[in-house]
Amino acid sequence: MKKIIFLLFFTVSVYSQNYKVVYGKSSFSTEKDLSEIKDINVKNNIININKSFNQLEYELLINDEFAVFQYVKKLKLPEFNPRAITAGGGGGIHFYNRANQKEVFATEMSGNKYFIESPINKYEWNITNESKIINEFLCYRAEANVNYEDFRGKETYKIEAWFCPALPFSFGPDVYYGLPGLVFEAYKTNSKVKFYLKSIEKISPEIPISFPKESKVTEQEFTAIFNAEMKKLTEEN
């Protein structure tokens, strides 16, 4: 808490600072939600994943030029379920170029690495008047529809985020970026898993962040690659 409050005195010069933002992940499944799952194996797996969330941490590093968000690997207890890492998001690495407002998502598929580039402002966020205090900061709720099309067909889902205008960073956990303030909480509305801010720390000296120099593909190009890979796997099976 002290680290977060500390930032109130540095919002004016925030763009000349280096920060480490730590996020956690939690489930807001209710007993009623779990009781409606008939398959006992699926139910137990979800319970196990939910219990594993308290061992997770994700890190957003910000310097004057770049930012990067990724899962932090740490020693886990024996009962940890690794599926918790990507449940509700959190896989891959997100790189941000603050000068040209580009985001690069680094991911792997079938042993190959891909670097998918898109604009930071790719979402049409609807910023609402709904507000609440999170860690003594005033935050506002924003929502956006995400449309995608691949071999499974067309689909739209909604994402929501609570962001803080007092901390003017257009970043957040996982896919939640492009808002006029740091994201404190975020989730997909069809999911029972949310990211939440745990701490913010000012770092000195400057945090070294290496932006990917590898060849990039667009989201459309990666979708075509993904579809071809899925077709190949289907034919092989």
C-alpha positions, 0 to 999 in steps of 0.5 A: 500500500505504501508504494502505491500511495507514494506515487501520488506525489510524482504524477507530474513527473511520471514520464521521466520515471521508471516503474515496476508494477506488479499484478496478481490474478484472482477468481470471482467464481461463486459457490453457485457457479461451481455448483452448476458444473456437472462434470466433477473432473472439470469442477475440481480442475477449476477449483485447483486453478483458482487456488493456484492464483495466489502463487502468481505474479505478473510484472509491468516494467516501464521506462522512458522509451518502452514497457513490457508485461510478462509472467514472473517465474518463481518457485511454486508449491507442489499443488500448483496448477500451471494452467493458472498461468494462462487462465483468463489471460497472461501468456506470452510477453507484451512489449510497448514502444511509447514513441510510436505507440506500438504493441508487440505480442511475443508468443510461441506456437508449435515450437516457433516464435511469433512477434505480432505488432498492433497499435496501442490504441487498437480498441475502441474503449467506451469510458464510462462515468462509473468510478470507484476507489482502488488502493486510494486512487480514483479509477474509472470503468471502461469497456470494449468489444473485441472481434476476431475471426479464425477457423472457429468462425466469428466471435465477439467478446467484451473486456472491462478495465478500471484505469487511473487517470492520475497515472498517465500510462497507457498500459496494463496487464495482458491485453488491457492497454490503450486507456488514458491511465494505468489499468488497476483491474481488468477482466473478460466479461465472459470469464471469472478471472481478473487481474488486479494491481498489487504494487507500484514501485519507482525504480532507479536507475533506469530499467533496461528493456530490450524491444524485439528486433525480430521480424513482425507480423500483423494480427491478420497474418498471424491469424492466417498462420494459426488457421493453417497450423490448426488445419494441419493438426486436424488433418494429422489426427 
